[in-house]
Amino acid sequence: MDAALDYQHLVVKNQAEFIQKVRKISANLGINPNWLMIVMAGETGFTMSPSKRSGDNPDAAVGLIQFVGTT
């Protein structure tokens, strides 16, 4: 099995499936999967919560990569 990804311990639901998807996306992009993990960890305040918002405003960025509704 591959080495553990940085920050995978922060994924509390469906960890195996989540990590498998991160590896697949990273392979498609040709990047190190740890790069994607560190971006998601940082963007969520190291919670890896897909519902994490960047602020209290309902229009605030949300998600693992902090997408904004208008984008």
N, C-alpha and C positions, 0 to 999 in steps of 0.2 A: 504494500500500500504506500501511497505517496506520503511524504512528510506532512505533518499538521500545518495548517495555514495560520499565520499570525491572526490573532483576534477571533478565531473560530469559537473559542470558549465563550464569547459574548452572545453567540446565537443560541437562544434557548428553545426555540420551536423548530422542529423539522431540520435539525442540524445537518444530518447526512444529505438530505435532498438539497439544502441550501448550498452546502459546500460543493456538491456535484454540479450545481448550476453555475456557481462562481467559476469553477474550473472550465466548464464548457464555454461560457462567455469569454473568459480570458483567452482560451485557446483560439476562439474565433477572431478575437482582436489581436492575437499574437503578443500578449502581454503576460507578465508574471501575475498569477492570481493573488499574490500578497499585495500587489499594488491596488487592486480593486478592493480588497478587504480593508486596507488602511484608509482608503477614501471613504468607504461606507462607515467605518468605525468613527472616523473624525467628524463626518457630516452629521452623525446622529448623537454626538456627545458621548461616544463610546458605549451606546446602549444597543446598537444594531436593531433598533425598533423602527419598522417601516412606517409607523404613524408619527414619528418624531417630527415636530415642527421647529422652524428656526426662530419663532417668536409667538406671541399671543394673538397676533393679527390673523384672521381667518384666511387672508391671502398670502400668508407667510409660506416660504418654501417648506416642502414636506417630503418625507421618505428617505430611503437609504442613500440617495444621491442628491437629495434636497431640490427636487424639481419645483418650479413655480408654475401655478395654474396657467398663466398666460404664455408659457413656453411649451 
